Amino acid sequence: MQKVLEQRCFMCHGPAVQMKNVRVDSPEQVAAHAQAIYQQVVVTKIMPMNNATGITDEERALISRWFQAGAKTN
């Protein structure tokens, strides 16, 4: 899960840039945004925007399983 966030999300939601004031580069931030991550990445599939980072269906499924299992960050 962390590797997917690093590869697919940090570009716009990491230490250098926080689009829409969302940052997901720490366990606390991931936990705080778990519902939104699931909604944007899995349900509506609008993130990453225009799939700019090339997230795969398998990576989306991994995020779905993570969320459904309780969105644990450690």
Distance bins in CASP14 RR format, pairs under 12 A and 6 or more apart:
PFRMAT RR
TARGET T0000
AUTHOR 0000-0000-0000
RMODE 2
METHOD distances of the structure
MODEL  1
1 7 0 0 0 0 0 1 0 0 0 0 0
1 8 0 0 0 0 0 1 0 0 0 0 0
1 9 0 0 0 0 0 1 0 0 0 0 0
1 24 0 0 0 0 0 1 0 0 0 0 0
1 27 0 0 0 0 0 1 0 0 0 0 0
1 30 0 0 0 0 1 0 0 0 0 0 0
1 31 0 0 0 0 0 1 0 0 0 0 0
1 34 0 0 0 0 0 1 0 0 0 0 0
1 37 0 0 0 0 1 0 0 0 0 0 0
1 38 0 0 0 0 0 1 0 0 0 0 0
1 41 0 0 0 0 0 1 0 0 0 0 0
1 59 0 0 0 0 1 0 0 0 0 0 0
1 60 0 0 0 0 0 1 0 0 0 0 0
1 61 0 0 0 0 0 1 0 0 0 0 0
1 62 1 0 0 1 0 0 0 0 0 0 0
1 63 1 0 0 1 0 0 0 0 0 0 0
1 64 0 0 0 0 0 1 0 0 0 0 0
1 65 0 0 0 0 1 0 0 0 0 0 0
1 66 1 0 1 0 0 0 0 0 0 0 0
1 67 0 0 0 0 1 0 0 0 0 0 0
1 69 0 0 0 0 0 1 0 0 0 0 0
1 70 0 0 0 0 0 1 0 0 0 0 0
1 71 0 0 0 0 1 0 0 0 0 0 0
1 72 0 0 0 0 1 0 0 0 0 0 0
1 73 0 0 0 0 1 0 0 0 0 0 0
1 74 0 0 0 0 0 1 0 0 0 0 0
2 8 0 0 0 0 0 1 0 0 0 0 0
2 9 0 0 0 0 0 1 0 0 0 0 0
2 10 0 0 0 0 0 1 0 0 0 0 0
2 24 0 0 0 0 1 0 0 0 0 0 0
2 25 0 0 0 0 1 0 0 0 0 0 0
2 26 0 0 0 0 0 1 0 0 0 0 0
2 27 0 0 0 0 1 0 0 0 0 0 0
2 30 0 0 0 0 1 0 0 0 0 0 0
2 59 0 0 0 0 0 1 0 0 0 0 0
2 62 0 0 0 0 0 1 0 0 0 0 0
2 63 0 0 0 0 0 1 0 0 0 0 0
2 66 0 0 0 0 1 0 0 0 0 0 0
2 72 0 0 0 0 0 1 0 0 0 0 0
2 73 0 0 0 0 1 0 0 0 0 0 0
2 74 0 0 0 0 0 1 0 0 0 0 0
3 9 0 0 0 0 0 1 0 0 0 0 0
3 10 0 0 0 0 0 1 0 0 0 0 0
3 55 0 0 0 0 0 1 0 0 0 0 0
3 59 0 0 0 0 1 0 0 0 0 0 0
3 62 0 0 0 0 1 0 0 0 0 0 0
3 63 0 0 0 0 0 1 0 0 0 0 0
3 66 0 0 0 0 0 1 0 0 0 0 0
4 10 0 0 0 0 0 1 0 0 0 0 0
4 24 0 0 0 0 0 1 0 0 0 0 0
4 30 0 0 0 0 0 1 0 0 0 0 0
4 37 0 0 0 0 0 1 0 0 0 0 0
4 41 0 0 0 0 1 0 0 0 0 0 0
4 42 0 0 0 0 0 1 0 0 0 0 0
4 47 0 0 0 0 0 1 0 0 0 0 0
4 48 0 0 0 0 0 1 0 0 0 0 0
4 53 0 0 0 0 1 0 0 0 0 0 0
4 54 0 0 0 0 0 1 0 0 0 0 0
4 55 1 0 0 1 0 0 0 0 0 0 0
4 56 0 0 0 0 1 0 0 0 0 0 0
4 58 0 0 0 0 1 0 0 0 0 0 0
4 59 1 0 1 0 0 0 0 0 0 0 0
4 60 0 0 0 0 1 0 0 0 0 0 0
4 61 0 0 0 0 0 1 0 0 0 0 0
4 62 1 0 0 1 0 0 0 0 0 0 0
4 63 1 0 0 1 0 0 0 0 0 0 0
4 64 0 0 0 0 0 1 0 0 0 0 0
4 65 0 0 0 0 0 1 0 0 0 0 0
4 66 0 0 0 0 1 0 0 0 0 0 0
5 11 0 0 0 0 0 1 0 0 0 0 0
5 12 0 0 0 0 0 1 0 0 0 0 0
5 13 0 0 0 0 1 0 0 0 0 0 0
5 14 0 0 0 0 1 0 0 0 0 0 0
5 22 0 0 0 0 0 1 0 0 0 0 0
5 23 0 0 0 0 0 1 0 0 0 0 0
5 24 1 0 1 0 0 0 0 0 0 0 0
5 25 1 0 0 1 0 0 0 0 0 0 0
5 26 0 0 0 0 0 1 0 0 0 0 0
5 27 0 0 0 0 0 1 0 0 0 0 0
5 29 0 0 0 0 1 0 0 0 0 0 0
5 30 1 0 0 1 0 0 0 0 0 0 0
5 33 0 0 0 0 0 1 0 0 0 0 0
5 34 0 0 0 0 0 1 0 0 0 0 0
5 37 0 0 0 0 1 0 0 0 0 0 0
5 41 0 0 0 0 1 0 0 0 0 0 0
5 47 0 0 0 0 0 1 0 0 0 0 0
5 48 0 0 0 0 0 1 0 0 0 0 0
5 53 0 0 0 0 0 1 0 0 0 0 0
5 55 0 0 0 0 0 1 0 0 0 0 0
5 59 0 0 0 0 1 0 0 0 0 0 0
5 62 0 0 0 0 0 1 0 0 0 0 0
5 63 0 0 0 0 1 0 0 0 0 0 0
5 66 0 0 0 0 1 0 0 0 0 0 0
5 73 0 0 0 0 0 1 0 0 0 0 0
6 13 0 0 0 0 0 1 0 0 0 0 0
6 14 0 0 0 0 1 0 0 0 0 0 0
6 15 0 0 0 0 0 1 0 0 0 0 0
6 24 0 0 0 0 1 0 0 0 0 0 0
6 25 1 0 0 1 0 0 0 0 0 0 0
6 26 0 0 0 0 0 1 0 0 0 0 0
6 30 0 0 0 0 0 1 0 0 0 0 0
6 53 0 0 0 0 0 1 0 0 0 0 0
6 59 0 0 0 0 0 1 0 0 0 0 0
7 48 0 0 0 0 0 1 0 0 0 0 0
7 52 0 0 0 0 0 1 0 0 0 0 0
7 53 1 0 0 1 0 0 0 0 0 0 0
7 54 0 0 0 0 1 0 0 0 0 0 0
7 55 0 0 0 0 1 0 0 0 0 0 0
7 56 0 0 0 0 0 1 0 0 0 0 0
7 59 0 0 0 0 1 0 0 0 0 0 0
7 62 0 0 0 0 0 1 0 0 0 0 0
8 14 0 0 0 0 0 1 0 0 0 0 0
8 24 0 0 0 0 1 0 0 0 0 0 0
8 37 0 0 0 0 0 1 0 0 0 0 0
8 40 0 0 0 0 0 1 0 0 0 0 0
8 41 0 0 0 0 1 0 0 0 0 0 0
8 47 0 0 0 0 1 0 0 0 0 0 0
8 48 1 0 1 0 0 0 0 0 0 0 0
8 49 0 0 0 0 0 1 0 0 0 0 0
8 51 0 0 0 0 1 0 0 0 0 0 0
8 52 0 0 0 0 1 0 0 0 0 0 0
8 53 1 0 1 0 0 0 0 0 0 0 0
8 54 1 0 0 1 0 0 0 0 0 0 0
8 55 1 0 1 0 0 0 0 0 0 0 0
8 56 0 0 0 0 1 0 0 0 0 0 0
8 58 0 0 0 0 0 1 0 0 0 0 0
8 59 1 0 0 1 0 0 0 0 0 0 0
8 60 0 0 0 0 1 0 0 0 0 0 0
8 62 0 0 0 0 0 1 0 0 0 0 0
8 63 0 0 0 0 1 0 0 0 0 0 0
9 15 0 0 0 0 0 1 0 0 0 0 0
9 17 0 0 0 0 0 1 0 0 0 0 0
9 18 0 0 0 0 0 1 0 0 0 0 0
9 19 0 0 0 0 1 0 0 0 0 0 0
9 22 0 0 0 0 1 0 0 0 0 0 0
9 23 0 0 0 0 1 0 0 0 0 0 0
9 24 1 0 1 0 0 0 0 0 0 0 0
9 25 0 0 0 0 1 0 0 0 0 0 0
9 29 0 0 0 0 0 1 0 0 0 0 0
9 30 0 0 0 0 1 0 0 0 0 0 0
9 33 0 0 0 0 1 0 0 0 0 0 0
9 36 0 0 0 0 0 1 0 0 0 0 0
9 37 1 0 0 1 0 0 0 0 0 0 0
9 40 0 0 0 0 1 0 0 0 0 0 0
9 41 0 0 0 0 1 0 0 0 0 0 0
9 47 1 0 0 1 0 0 0 0 0 0 0
9 48 1 0 0 1 0 0 0 0 0 0 0
9 49 0 0 0 0 0 1 0 0 0 0 0
9 52 0 0 0 0 0 1 0 0 0 0 0
9 53 1 0 0 1 0 0 0 0 0 0 0
9 54 0 0 0 0 0 1 0 0 0 0 0
9 55 0 0 0 0 1 0 0 0 0 0 0
9 59 0 0 0 0 0 1 0 0 0 0 0
9 63 0 0 0 0 1 0 0 0 0 0 0
10 16 0 0 0 0 1 0 0 0 0 0 0
10 17 0 0 0 0 1 0 0 0 0 0 0
10 18 0 0 0 0 0 1 0 0 0 0 0
10 19 0 0 0 0 0 1 0 0 0 0 0
10 22 0 0 0 0 0 1 0 0 0 0 0
10 23 0 0 0 0 1 0 0 0 0 0 0
10 24 1 0 0 1 0 0 0 0 0 0 0
10 25 1 0 1 0 0 0 0 0 0 0 0
10 26 0 0 0 0 0 1 0 0 0 0 0
10 29 0 0 0 0 0 1 0 0 0 0 0
10 30 0 0 0 0 0 1 0 0 0 0 0
10 48 0 0 0 0 0 1 0 0 0 0 0
10 53 0 0 0 0 1 0 0 0 0 0 0
11 17 1 0 0 1 0 0 0 0 0 0 0
11 18 0 0 0 0 0 1 0 0 0 0 0
11 19 0 0 0 0 1 0 0 0 0 0 0
11 24 0 0 0 0 0 1 0 0 0 0 0
11 25 0 0 0 0 0 1 0 0 0 0 0
11 47 0 0 0 0 0 1 0 0 0 0 0
11 48 1 0 0 1 0 0 0 0 0 0 0
11 49 0 0 0 0 0 1 0 0 0 0 0
11 52 1 0 0 1 0 0 0 0 0 0 0
11 53 1 0 0 1 0 0 0 0 0 0 0
11 54 0 0 0 0 0 1 0 0 0 0 0
11 55 0 0 0 0 0 1 0 0 0 0 0
12 18 0 0 0 0 1 0 0 0 0 0 0
12 19 1 0 1 0 0 0 0 0 0 0 0
12 20 0 0 0 0 1 0 0 0 0 0 0
12 21 0 0 0 0 0 1 0 0 0 0 0
12 22 0 0 0 0 1 0 0 0 0 0 0
12 23 0 0 0 0 1 0 0 0 0 0 0
12 24 0 0 0 0 1 0 0 0 0 0 0
12 25 0 0 0 0 0 1 0 0 0 0 0
12 40 0 0 0 0 0 1 0 0 0 0 0
12 47 0 0 0 0 1 0 0 0 0 0 0
12 48 1 0 0 1 0 0 0 0 0 0 0
12 49 1 0 0 1 0 0 0 0 0 0 0
12 50 0 0 0 0 0 1 0 0 0 0 0
12 52 0 0 0 0 1 0 0 0 0 0 0
12 53 0 0 0 0 1 0 0 0 0 0 0
13 19 1 0 0 1 0 0 0 0 0 0 0
13 20 0 0 0 0 1 0 0 0 0 0 0
13 21 0 0 0 0 1 0 0 0 0 0 0
13 22 1 0 1 0 0 0 0 0 0 0 0
13 23 1 0 1 0 0 0 0 0 0 0 0
13 24 1 0 1 0 0 0 0 0 0 0 0
13 25 1 0 0 1 0 0 0 0 0 0 0
13 26 0 0 0 0 0 1 0 0 0 0 0
13 29 0 0 0 0 1 0 0 0 0 0 0
13 30 0 0 0 0 1 0 0 0 0 0 0
13 32 0 0 0 0 0 1 0 0 0 0 0
13 33 0 0 0 0 1 0 0 0 0 0 0
13 36 0 0 0 0 0 1 0 0 0 0 0
13 37 0 0 0 0 1 0 0 0 0 0 0
13 40 0 0 0 0 0 1 0 0 0 0 0
13 41 0 0 0 0 0 1 0 0 0 0 0
13 47 0 0 0 0 1 0 0 0 0 0 0
13 48 0 0 0 0 1 0 0 0 0 0 0
13 49 0 0 0 0 0 1 0 0 0 0 0
13 53 0 0 0 0 0 1 0 0 0 0 0
14 20 0 0 0 0 0 1 0 0 0 0 0
14 21 0 0 0 0 0 1 0 0 0 0 0
14 22 0 0 0 0 1 0 0 0 0 0 0
14 23 1 0 1 0 0 0 0 0 0 0 0
14 24 1 0 0 1 0 0 0 0 0 0 0
14 25 1 0 1 0 0 0 0 0 0 0 0
14 26 0 0 0 0 1 0 0 0 0 0 0
14 29 0 0 0 0 1 0 0 0 0 0 0
14 30 0 0 0 0 0 1 0 0 0 0 0
14 33 0 0 0 0 0 1 0 0 0 0 0
15 23 1 0 0 1 0 0 0 0 0 0 0
15 24 0 0 0 0 0 1 0 0 0 0 0
15 25 1 0 1 0 0 0 0 0 0 0 0
15 26 0 0 0 0 1 0 0 0 0 0 0
15 29 0 0 0 0 0 1 0 0 0 0 0
16 23 0 0 0 0 0 1 0 0 0 0 0
16 25 0 0 0 0 1 0 0 0 0 0 0
17 23 0 0 0 0 1 0 0 0 0 0 0
17 24 0 0 0 0 0 1 0 0 0 0 0
17 25 0 0 0 0 0 1 0 0 0 0 0
18 24 0 0 0 0 1 0 0 0 0 0 0
18 25 0 0 0 0 1 0 0 0 0 0 0
18 26 0 0 0 0 0 1 0 0 0 0 0
18 29 0 0 0 0 1 0 0 0 0 0 0
18 33 0 0 0 0 0 1 0 0 0 0 0
19 40 0 0 0 0 0 1 0 0 0 0 0
19 47 0 0 0 0 1 0 0 0 0 0 0
19 48 0 0 0 0 0 1 0 0 0 0 0
19 49 0 0 0 0 1 0 0 0 0 0 0
19 52 0 0 0 0 0 1 0 0 0 0 0
20 33 0 0 0 0 0 1 0 0 0 0 0
20 36 0 0 0 0 1 0 0 0 0 0 0
20 40 0 0 0 0 0 1 0 0 0 0 0
20 46 0 0 0 0 0 1 0 0 0 0 0
20 47 0 0 0 0 0 1 0 0 0 0 0
20 49 0 0 0 0 0 1 0 0 0 0 0
21 29 0 0 0 0 0 1 0 0 0 0 0
21 32 0 0 0 0 0 1 0 0 0 0 0
21 33 0 0 0 0 0 1 0 0 0 0 0
21 36 0 0 0 0 0 1 0 0 0 0 0
22 29 1 0 0 1 0 0 0 0 0 0 0
22 30 0 0 0 0 0 1 0 0 0 0 0
22 32 0 0 0 0 1 0 0 0 0 0 0
22 33 1 0 1 0 0 0 0 0 0 0 0
22 34 0 0 0 0 0 1 0 0 0 0 0
22 35 0 0 0 0 0 1 0 0 0 0 0
22 36 1 0 0 1 0 0 0 0 0 0 0
22 37 0 0 0 0 1 0 0 0 0 0 0
22 40 0 0 0 0 1 0 0 0 0 0 0
22 41 0 0 0 0 0 1 0 0 0 0 0
22 47 0 0 0 0 1 0 0 0 0 0 0
23 29 1 0 1 0 0 0 0 0 0 0 0
23 30 0 0 0 0 1 0 0 0 0 0 0
23 32 0 0 0 0 1 0 0 0 0 0 0
23 33 0 0 0 0 1 0 0 0 0 0 0
23 36 0 0 0 0 0 1 0 0 0 0 0
23 37 0 0 0 0 0 1 0 0 0 0 0
24 30 1 0 1 0 0 0 0 0 0 0 0
24 31 0 0 0 0 1 0 0 0 0 0 0
24 32 0 0 0 0 1 0 0 0 0 0 0
24 33 1 0 1 0 0 0 0 0 0 0 0
24 34 0 0 0 0 1 0 0 0 0 0 0
24 36 0 0 0 0 1 0 0 0 0 0 0
24 37 1 0 0 1 0 0 0 0 0 0 0
24 40 0 0 0 0 0 1 0 0 0 0 0
24 41 0 0 0 0 0 1 0 0 0 0 0
24 47 0 0 0 0 0 1 0 0 0 0 0
24 48 0 0 0 0 0 1 0 0 0 0 0
24 63 0 0 0 0 0 1 0 0 0 0 0
24 71 0 0 0 0 0 1 0 0 0 0 0
24 73 0 0 0 0 0 1 0 0 0 0 0
25 33 0 0 0 0 0 1 0 0 0 0 0
25 73 0 0 0 0 0 1 0 0 0 0 0
26 32 0 0 0 0 1 0 0 0 0 0 0
26 33 0 0 0 0 0 1 0 0 0 0 0
26 73 0 0 0 0 1 0 0 0 0 0 0
26 74 0 0 0 0 0 1 0 0 0 0 0
27 33 0 0 0 0 0 1 0 0 0 0 0
27 34 0 0 0 0 0 1 0 0 0 0 0
27 71 0 0 0 0 0 1 0 0 0 0 0
27 72 0 0 0 0 1 0 0 0 0 0 0
27 73 1 1 0 0 0 0 0 0 0 0 0
27 74 1 0 1 0 0 0 0 0 0 0 0
28 34 0 0 0 0 0 1 0 0 0 0 0
28 73 1 0 0 1 0 0 0 0 0 0 0
28 74 0 0 0 0 0 1 0 0 0 0 0
29 36 0 0 0 0 0 1 0 0 0 0 0
29 37 0 0 0 0 1 0 0 0 0 0 0
29 73 0 0 0 0 1 0 0 0 0 0 0
30 36 0 0 0 0 0 1 0 0 0 0 0
30 37 1 0 0 1 0 0 0 0 0 0 0
30 38 0 0 0 0 0 1 0 0 0 0 0
30 41 0 0 0 0 0 1 0 0 0 0 0
30 63 0 0 0 0 0 1 0 0 0 0 0
30 66 0 0 0 0 1 0 0 0 0 0 0
30 67 0 0 0 0 0 1 0 0 0 0 0
30 70 0 0 0 0 0 1 0 0 0 0 0
30 71 1 0 0 1 0 0 0 0 0 0 0
30 72 0 0 0 0 1 0 0 0 0 0 0
30 73 1 0 1 0 0 0 0 0 0 0 0
30 74 0 0 0 0 1 0 0 0 0 0 0
31 37 0 0 0 0 1 0 0 0 0 0 0
31 66 0 0 0 0 0 1 0 0 0 0 0
31 67 0 0 0 0 0 1 0 0 0 0 0
31 70 0 0 0 0 1 0 0 0 0 0 0
31 71 1 0 0 1 0 0 0 0 0 0 0
31 72 0 0 0 0 1 0 0 0 0 0 0
31 73 1 0 1 0 0 0 0 0 0 0 0
31 74 0 0 0 0 1 0 0 0 0 0 0
32 71 0 0 0 0 0 1 0 0 0 0 0
32 73 0 0 0 0 1 0 0 0 0 0 0
33 39 0 0 0 0 1 0 0 0 0 0 0
33 40 0 0 0 0 1 0 0 0 0 0 0
33 41 0 0 0 0 0 1 0 0 0 0 0
33 47 0 0 0 0 0 1 0 0 0 0 0
33 63 0 0 0 0 0 1 0 0 0 0 0
33 67 0 0 0 0 0 1 0 0 0 0 0
33 71 0 0 0 0 1 0 0 0 0 0 0
33 73 0 0 0 0 0 1 0 0 0 0 0
34 40 0 0 0 0 0 1 0 0 0 0 0
34 41 0 0 0 0 0 1 0 0 0 0 0
34 42 0 0 0 0 0 1 0 0 0 0 0
34 63 0 0 0 0 1 0 0 0 0 0 0
34 64 0 0 0 0 0 1 0 0 0 0 0
34 66 0 0 0 0 1 0 0 0 0 0 0
34 67 1 0 0 1 0 0 0 0 0 0 0
34 68 0 0 0 0 0 1 0 0 0 0 0
34 69 0 0 0 0 0 1 0 0 0 0 0
34 70 1 0 0 1 0 0 0 0 0 0 0
34 71 1 1 0 0 0 0 0 0 0 0 0
34 72 0 0 0 0 1 0 0 0 0 0 0
34 73 1 0 0 1 0 0 0 0 0 0 0
35 41 0 0 0 0 0 1 0 0 0 0 0
35 42 0 0 0 0 0 1 0 0 0 0 0
35 43 0 0 0 0 0 1 0 0 0 0 0
35 63 0 0 0 0 0 1 0 0 0 0 0
35 67 1 0 0 1 0 0 0 0 0 0 0
35 70 0 0 0 0 0 1 0 0 0 0 0
35 71 0 0 0 0 1 0 0 0 0 0 0
36 42 0 0 0 0 0 1 0 0 0 0 0
36 43 0 0 0 0 0 1 0 0 0 0 0
36 44 0 0 0 0 0 1 0 0 0 0 0
36 46 0 0 0 0 0 1 0 0 0 0 0
36 47 0 0 0 0 1 0 0 0 0 0 0
36 63 0 0 0 0 0 1 0 0 0 0 0
36 67 0 0 0 0 0 1 0 0 0 0 0
36 71 0 0 0 0 0 1 0 0 0 0 0
37 43 0 0 0 0 0 1 0 0 0 0 0
37 44 0 0 0 0 0 1 0 0 0 0 0
37 46 0 0 0 0 0 1 0 0 0 0 0
37 47 1 0 0 1 0 0 0 0 0 0 0
37 48 0 0 0 0 0 1 0 0 0 0 0
37 55 0 0 0 0 0 1 0 0 0 0 0
37 59 0 0 0 0 0 1 0 0 0 0 0
37 60 0 0 0 0 0 1 0 0 0 0 0
37 62 0 0 0 0 0 1 0 0 0 0 0
37 63 1 0 0 1 0 0 0 0 0 0 0
37 64 0 0 0 0 0 1 0 0 0 0 0
37 66 0 0 0 0 1 0 0 0 0 0 0
37 67 1 0 0 1 0 0 0 0 0 0 0
37 71 0 0 0 0 1 0 0 0 0 0 0
37 73 0 0 0 0 0 1 0 0 0 0 0
38 44 0 0 0 0 1 0 0 0 0 0 0
38 45 0 0 0 0 0 1 0 0 0 0 0
38 47 0 0 0 0 0 1 0 0 0 0 0
38 60 0 0 0 0 1 0 0 0 0 0 0
38 61 0 0 0 0 0 1 0 0 0 0 0
38 62 0 0 0 0 0 1 0 0 0 0 0
38 63 1 0 0 1 0 0 0 0 0 0 0
38 64 1 0 0 1 0 0 0 0 0 0 0
38 65 0 0 0 0 0 1 0 0 0 0 0
38 66 0 0 0 0 1 0 0 0 0 0 0
38 67 1 0 1 0 0 0 0 0 0 0 0
38 68 0 0 0 0 1 0 0 0 0 0 0
38 69 0 0 0 0 0 1 0 0 0 0 0
38 70 0 0 0 0 0 1 0 0 0 0 0
38 71 1 0 0 1 0 0 0 0 0 0 0
39 45 0 0 0 0 1 0 0 0 0 0 0
39 46 0 0 0 0 1 0 0 0 0 0 0
39 47 0 0 0 0 1 0 0 0 0 0 0
39 60 0 0 0 0 0 1 0 0 0 0 0
39 63 0 0 0 0 0 1 0 0 0 0 0
39 64 0 0 0 0 0 1 0 0 0 0 0
39 67 0 0 0 0 1 0 0 0 0 0 0
39 71 0 0 0 0 0 1 0 0 0 0 0
40 46 1 0 1 0 0 0 0 0 0 0 0
40 47 1 1 0 0 0 0 0 0 0 0 0
40 48 0 0 0 0 1 0 0 0 0 0 0
40 49 0 0 0 0 1 0 0 0 0 0 0
40 55 0 0 0 0 0 1 0 0 0 0 0
40 60 0 0 0 0 0 1 0 0 0 0 0
40 63 0 0 0 0 1 0 0 0 0 0 0
40 67 0 0 0 0 0 1 0 0 0 0 0
41 47 1 0 1 0 0 0 0 0 0 0 0
41 48 1 0 0 1 0 0 0 0 0 0 0
41 49 0 0 0 0 0 1 0 0 0 0 0
41 51 0 0 0 0 0 1 0 0 0 0 0
41 53 0 0 0 0 0 1 0 0 0 0 0
41 54 0 0 0 0 0 1 0 0 0 0 0
41 55 1 0 0 1 0 0 0 0 0 0 0
41 56 0 0 0 0 0 1 0 0 0 0 0
41 57 0 0 0 0 0 1 0 0 0 0 0
41 59 0 0 0 0 1 0 0 0 0 0 0
41 60 1 0 1 0 0 0 0 0 0 0 0
41 61 0 0 0 0 0 1 0 0 0 0 0
41 62 0 0 0 0 1 0 0 0 0 0 0
41 63 1 0 1 0 0 0 0 0 0 0 0
41 64 0 0 0 0 1 0 0 0 0 0 0
41 66 0 0 0 0 0 1 0 0 0 0 0
41 67 0 0 0 0 1 0 0 0 0 0 0
42 55 0 0 0 0 0 1 0 0 0 0 0
42 57 0 0 0 0 0 1 0 0 0 0 0
42 59 0 0 0 0 1 0 0 0 0 0 0
42 60 1 0 1 0 0 0 0 0 0 0 0
42 61 0 0 0 0 1 0 0 0 0 0 0
42 62 0 0 0 0 1 0 0 0 0 0 0
42 63 1 0 1 0 0 0 0 0 0 0 0
42 64 1 0 1 0 0 0 0 0 0 0 0
42 65 0 0 0 0 1 0 0 0 0 0 0
42 66 0 0 0 0 1 0 0 0 0 0 0
42 67 1 0 0 1 0 0 0 0 0 0 0
42 68 0 0 0 0 1 0 0 0 0 0 0
42 71 0 0 0 0 0 1 0 0 0 0 0
43 60 0 0 0 0 1 0 0 0 0 0 0
43 63 0 0 0 0 0 1 0 0 0 0 0
43 64 0 0 0 0 1 0 0 0 0 0 0
43 67 0 0 0 0 1 0 0 0 0 0 0
43 68 0 0 0 0 0 1 0 0 0 0 0
44 60 0 0 0 0 0 1 0 0 0 0 0
45 51 0 0 0 0 1 0 0 0 0 0 0
45 54 0 0 0 0 0 1 0 0 0 0 0
45 55 0 0 0 0 1 0 0 0 0 0 0
45 56 0 0 0 0 0 1 0 0 0 0 0
45 57 0 0 0 0 1 0 0 0 0 0 0
45 59 0 0 0 0 0 1 0 0 0 0 0
45 60 1 0 0 1 0 0 0 0 0 0 0
45 61 0 0 0 0 0 1 0 0 0 0 0
45 63 0 0 0 0 0 1 0 0 0 0 0
45 64 0 0 0 0 0 1 0 0 0 0 0
46 52 0 0 0 0 0 1 0 0 0 0 0
46 55 0 0 0 0 0 1 0 0 0 0 0
46 60 0 0 0 0 0 1 0 0 0 0 0
47 53 0 0 0 0 1 0 0 0 0 0 0
47 54 0 0 0 0 0 1 0 0 0 0 0
47 55 0 0 0 0 1 0 0 0 0 0 0
47 59 0 0 0 0 0 1 0 0 0 0 0
47 60 0 0 0 0 1 0 0 0 0 0 0
47 63 0 0 0 0 0 1 0 0 0 0 0
48 54 1 0 0 1 0 0 0 0 0 0 0
48 55 1 0 1 0 0 0 0 0 0 0 0
48 56 0 0 0 0 0 1 0 0 0 0 0
48 59 0 0 0 0 0 1 0 0 0 0 0
48 60 0 0 0 0 0 1 0 0 0 0 0
48 63 0 0 0 0 0 1 0 0 0 0 0
49 55 0 0 0 0 0 1 0 0 0 0 0
51 57 0 0 0 0 0 1 0 0 0 0 0
51 59 0 0 0 0 0 1 0 0 0 0 0
51 60 0 0 0 0 0 1 0 0 0 0 0
53 59 0 0 0 0 1 0 0 0 0 0 0
54 60 0 0 0 0 0 1 0 0 0 0 0
55 61 0 0 0 0 0 1 0 0 0 0 0
55 62 0 0 0 0 1 0 0 0 0 0 0
55 63 0 0 0 0 1 0 0 0 0 0 0
56 62 0 0 0 0 1 0 0 0 0 0 0
56 63 0 0 0 0 0 1 0 0 0 0 0
57 63 0 0 0 0 0 1 0 0 0 0 0
57 64 0 0 0 0 0 1 0 0 0 0 0
58 64 0 0 0 0 0 1 0 0 0 0 0
58 65 0 0 0 0 0 1 0 0 0 0 0
59 65 0 0 0 0 0 1 0 0 0 0 0
59 66 0 0 0 0 0 1 0 0 0 0 0
60 66 0 0 0 0 0 1 0 0 0 0 0
60 67 0 0 0 0 0 1 0 0 0 0 0
61 67 0 0 0 0 0 1 0 0 0 0 0
61 68 0 0 0 0 0 1 0 0 0 0 0
62 68 0 0 0 0 0 1 0 0 0 0 0
62 69 0 0 0 0 0 1 0 0 0 0 0
63 69 0 0 0 0 0 1 0 0 0 0 0
63 70 0 0 0 0 0 1 0 0 0 0 0
63 71 0 0 0 0 1 0 0 0 0 0 0
64 70 0 0 0 0 0 1 0 0 0 0 0
64 71 0 0 0 0 0 1 0 0 0 0 0
65 71 0 0 0 0 0 1 0 0 0 0 0
65 72 0 0 0 0 0 1 0 0 0 0 0
66 72 1 0 0 1 0 0 0 0 0 0 0
66 73 0 0 0 0 1 0 0 0 0 0 0
67 73 0 0 0 0 0 1 0 0 0 0 0
END
